[in-house]
């Protein structure tokens, strides 16, 4: 069953957007009511962290749960630490690669691991591996008595036939490029320590979360709006509204197990890049041009298992397209970090 929500057409500020992305579902509130122990979010300053944390805080409040949410980040973004504190999070500024940083963190029953490096990985391969593969081992050792949900990526799979519907969790991995290889390294390290220390762990292969400031849809919309050619090298994609991804990420703590559980997280449909670009052209009232041709394979995930457990995402992508188009037209803030979803050689 897909209980679709309708997005508000009047989203013109980041505050409104944060509220929209963080509005908890009834299932989030019920999970917050049942969850035992505090929550430690590592990598709280990334793309997903702030609205995930706000969603958890709001769910806790509505559930009347006395749960402390710790938000750990380097906080390189000015103002973010104060914003999270204003929402009710306990913030901790730390570089997790520094000696002693992990040891200084509070013990928590629940750990949500969002740390990762993708942008700028080409040319910084050693740092990429340190963050994506080495650090998870230290975190898993430090929090061996906790329950861990760790964010991974669908990039650990190889491109598959568009007609296949996407890779499922039991398919062979086949990461292309060092970024994707290091992400598989992250998974393998968490799997090792989950089994070795009997640490309940859940690995989320996300592909791709979208909102109005960042994501595949923003990348496409900006190209169409600027009348730049849309590349078709990766002609099909999966996406999921970040609010839906936030809900799954929070509630996936209940799936954590040893050996580690693996879960694909994305929307239910294989989407055509060409058709998405044409939708944006209709929204903007402009023409669209394309570069290259679609190939028979693409990086795709089948999240049927996730949908069976948590139901399908509530927010239809057609509505997200409309909201993204409106945001771009009004020159809304974007993160300036293109997903490079069209890249096929794994160099980001």
Phi, psi and omega in degrees: 000135181244102179273091186285134171265161177249127179285144177293133179285348185256070176244104185236355180229159178294329178297316177296320180295314178301321179295320181294315182291337187254002180292116186287144172281161176306325180292326176296317181294318179294321178295319178299326180293327185267337186292134179258134175097164180281169184236131178246118179256115179261129186086038187291343185267005182280193185296322186265333190303307186301312182285332173297314181297317179296323178297315179297317179297318180291322177296318178299318181296315181289334178274354184057040181267133179270067184247128175271133177249115178265131182245112185252128180198164171287339180056057176281343178273113183301132176094343183293318181301316179295323179297313180297321178294323178294334177279344178117004179278152171266111185266147177224119178274122182199144169261109189292345176279345180285143179300133177088348183296312181294321181295334182279350183281152180289148172292134178222144179291333185232129180236127173250116188257111182245008185289137176185158177233124176233307185288130181081014181292325177292121185098345177231045184299318179300316178295322178303313180292324179297316182285315188276336185237321182283312183301320178305325178295320179292320179294315181297324178289317181296322184246043182295339180264008181260175169258129188238129164250126183237131180281128174240204185211152174291351178295348177289345176270158172276164171301142181232166179303135179301325181288347183286339184088354178111164180286144173253168189300334182271356179289158176294144173279163179191064185296138179255118179092163187289328176301307182297322178297318180292331177289323173295324174302318177303313180298313184297322179293315177298321178298318180300309184287332174299315180287318185290322183255004182057042180268119177298124186220144174228129181252122184256113178270091186272138185197101340245145172280140180229144170215205187266344182260349189198152171125174182305317183293323176296316179302315180293315182299318181295321178295314181295317182297324179274001181059040174262148180299141178264122181287142182244014181305317173253091193280353181219147183216163165248143173219160178216137176303132187298331175299319176293320178296322177300316180298314179297317181301314180297308186285345179293347175304329180287344180271348184305134186208173174228120000301161186299139174278145176240135183219123171286138179231112175191183179283173187277350189241147168275119187255139177278126177299319179301313182292323177297316179297321178293326175298316178295321178300321177295318179297321183273345184069040181227175176271162177228140176240159184233159180232123181083187181228152177295142175261169183283348181239159178201166177277104188224142177245142171257112184258029181303321179299316178298317183291328176293326182278314188247007187071164181291157177307143185279334188261117180291142183292329177302323179288326177294320177303314180299318183291319178297317180300316179297319181296317180293320180297326180268013177059044177294156181299135171234161186279347179070028179234086180303141182289337187055038183301335184280351183291132181250348183265001176079009180265112182244000000 
